[in-house]
Structures are given as structure tokens and as C-alpha cells.
Amino acid sequence: MEIHILITKQETGSGGRRFNLSFIGQENFTGQDQHLFYISPQSDTDDQQREGLVRIVKMGLMPYISQTSVRDQIEIRYDDKNLKQVQQLIYDAWDYWVFAIDLGGGLRAEESRNAYSITSAIRRIAPCISPHES
């Protein structure tokens, strides 16, 4: 295949690594360049980091492979296992409502009389946009 892949690495602020992948088309793919990135958290093992990079390289090669005769031999799968776990984690029994609680008070004292006041309020401001609606 006529593609050069240039991978550079830089440290992230959290101690992880950001890999920048440049796919540079040559010959039949001249001018069909693309740039992707992969961020590996600090906690990733070397093996997890390699798996993540391989996943991005495969994605980056797909536009080129789709223009060749081997495209009919390629199978693309999607694993929604992690997506289901994320959706379960973001369930909100309050239906994404936002509340504000205000509390205030005052005290006045004079030689002949005392006065005090307490005020409070709980308000529903507006619902946030649910991730299910976007």
C-alpha cells in the first residue's frame, strides 16, 4: 500500500501520552492525507497502549482500503458492550433537573427590641439536556 504513517508522541498534563498519527498518501493516494490521535491514560500498560494504537491505525487505513480490491474482504464490527455500561452509569432518577437552594437571614438589635428573619428557597432552575436527547 502506498501510505506512510508517521506517529509522534507527547506527554499529557495528567501523565498519560497523546499519540498523533499522520497518514500520508503516496502514489495513487497522493493528497489523501489524514490526521488522527490516540490518548493513552497514565494507568495504561504497554500492551493496552499498543492495542489502542493498533485500533487507531486500523481506522486510519480504512479510507485507503475502501479504494482497493480487498475492500470486499474487510469486515467492520462494532462492540457496544462499553456503550451499554456507560448508559447504565449515567441514569439519573431526577431526570436531569437542576435545583438551586438559597438561604439567607438577618438580625437586628436595638436596646428596646430585637428582630431576626430567616429566608430559604428551593427552586428548580431548568432541566439539563439529557444525553439520551442529543
Order of alpha helices (4+ residues) and beta strands (2+ residues): beta-beta-beta-alpha-alpha-beta-beta
